[in-house]
Amino acid sequence: MPSLAKLVRYSGVSVISTVTGMTVLGVLVGVYGFPAAWSNVIATAVGTVPSFELNRRWVWARHGTPSLRREVVPFCVLSFISLAWSTLAVHLGASWADTHHLQRLARTALIEAANVAAFGSAWVVQFVLCDRVLFRNRQHDSEPGTGPGGDGTIAADHALAGR
């Protein structure tokens, strides 16, 4: 069961990556006039970098070189599934608002609510997957003696090396 401290750190990382992504989104759309959808993809990609590093190191205390196959790619896939999920929710919210002829403020509020609901549900799923699968303590895997990094080194090797 995840600790409260881990959940608080995960929340802090989410704030940092959200501010990073929103800043990039605002600059691309507001300053450079880029299309909103592509700007959102770029902003999500940029926000994923600090999210991955901070989650890996600060929330789940993983150190050393990350595994591209077991950590980086799955984390990026989770982030972009969240992006797709939120994009779908925003699209459906906007379509519903347009069908019901909502005024601009109500339409915007509905779209924002759809975005928050989608990313909020994805946030919970991503936390569980990171905790139970992606950054789990591999020391207790089915292979006895597997080191904490899940890198195939034997625990005795770490002890002999003074780790």
C-alpha positions in Angstrom: 0.0 0.0 0.0 1.5 3.4 -1.0 2.4 5.7 1.8 0.8 9.1 2.3 4.2 10.7 1.9 4.6 9.1 -1.5 1.2 10.3 -2.6 2.0 13.9 -1.4 5.3 13.8 -3.4 3.5 12.4 -6.4 1.0 15.3 -6.1 3.9 17.8 -5.9 5.5 16.3 -9.1 2.1 16.7 -10.8 2.0 20.4 -9.9 5.5 20.9 -11.3 4.8 19.0 -14.5 1.5 20.7 -15.0 2.9 24.2 -14.5 5.7 23.3 -16.9 3.3 22.0 -19.5 0.8 24.9 -19.1 3.7 27.4 -19.5 4.8 25.7 -22.7 1.2 25.6 -24.0 0.6 29.2 -23.2 3.9 30.4 -24.9 3.3 28.3 -28.0 -0.4 29.3 -28.4 -0.3 32.8 -27.0 3.1 34.1 -28.1 3.9 32.1 -31.2 0.3 31.4 -32.4 0.9 27.7 -32.9 -2.2 25.5 -33.3 -3.7 24.5 -29.9 -3.8 20.7 -30.5 -0.1 20.5 -31.6 0.9 22.9 -28.8 -0.9 20.6 -26.3 1.1 17.6 -27.6 4.4 19.5 -27.4 3.5 20.8 -23.9 2.6 17.3 -22.7 5.9 15.9 -24.1 7.9 18.7 -22.4 6.0 18.2 -19.1 6.6 14.5 -19.2 10.4 14.9 -18.8 10.4 16.5 -15.3 7.4 14.3 -14.4 9.4 11.1 -15.2 12.6 12.2 -13.5 11.0 13.6 -10.4 8.6 10.6 -10.0 11.4 8.1 -10.6 13.9 9.7 -8.2 11.9 11.6 -5.6 8.6 9.7 -5.4 9.9 6.1 -5.9 13.6 6.6 -4.9 14.9 5.0 -8.1 18.5 5.9 -9.0 21.0 5.1 -11.7 20.3 5.0 -15.4 16.7 4.4 -16.1 15.7 1.4 -18.2 14.4 2.6 -21.6 12.3 -0.5 -22.1 10.9 -0.9 -18.5 10.6 2.7 -17.4 11.0 5.5 -20.0 8.8 4.1 -22.8 6.0 2.8 -20.5 5.9 6.2 -18.6 5.8 8.1 -21.9 3.0 5.8 -23.2 1.0 6.4 -20.0 1.5 10.2 -20.4 0.3 10.1 -24.0 -2.7 7.9 -23.2 -3.6 10.5 -20.6 -3.3 13.1 -23.3 -5.5 11.1 -25.7 -8.1 10.5 -22.9 -8.2 14.2 -22.0 -8.4 15.2 -25.7 -11.3 12.9 -26.2 -13.1 14.2 -23.1 -12.5 17.8 -24.2 -13.8 17.1 -27.7 -16.9 15.4 -26.3 -17.5 18.2 -23.9 -17.2 20.8 -26.6 -19.5 18.9 -28.9 -22.1 18.5 -26.2 -21.8 22.2 -25.3 -22.2 23.2 -29.0 -25.2 20.9 -29.5 -26.9 22.5 -26.5 -25.9 26.0 -27.5 -24.1 26.8 -24.3 -22.8 30.4 -23.9 -19.1 30.9 -24.1 -18.4 30.9 -20.3 -20.5 27.8 -19.7 -18.9 26.1 -22.7 -15.4 26.9 -21.5 -16.3 25.8 -17.9 -17.6 22.4 -19.3 -14.5 21.9 -21.4 -12.2 22.7 -18.5 -14.2 20.4 -16.2 -13.9 17.6 -18.8 -10.1 18.2 -19.0 -9.7 18.1 -15.2 -11.9 15.0 -14.9 -10.0 13.1 -17.6 -6.6 14.1 -16.3 -7.7 13.5 -12.7 -8.8 9.9 -13.4 -5.7 9.3 -15.5 -3.6 10.7 -12.6 -5.0 8.1 -10.2 -4.5 5.2 -12.7 -1.0 6.4 -13.5 -0.1 6.6 -9.8 -1.3 3.0 -9.3 0.6 1.7 -12.3 3.8 3.5 -11.4 3.6 2.2 -7.8 2.6 -1.4 -8.6 4.3 -2.0 -12.0 6.6 0.7 -13.4 8.7 1.7 -10.3 7.8 -1.2 -8.0 10.5 -2.6 -5.7 11.9 -5.3 -7.9 13.7 -6.8 -4.9 10.6 -8.9 -4.2 10.1 -10.2 -7.7 9.8 -13.8 -8.5 13.5 -14.1 -9.2 15.3 -14.5 -5.9 18.3 -12.3 -5.4 17.2 -9.6 -7.9 18.6 -6.3 -6.9 16.6 -3.2 -6.1 17.1 -1.7 -9.5 15.6 -4.7 -11.2 18.7 -4.8 -13.4 19.5 -8.4 -13.0 22.3 -8.0 -10.5 22.3 -10.3 -7.5 21.7 -8.8 -4.1 24.9 -10.4 -2.8 26.9 -8.6 -5.6 25.6 -5.3 -4.2 26.5 -6.3 -0.7 30.1 -7.3 -1.8 30.4 -4.0 -3.7 29.5 -2.1 -0.5 26.2 -0.8 -1.8 
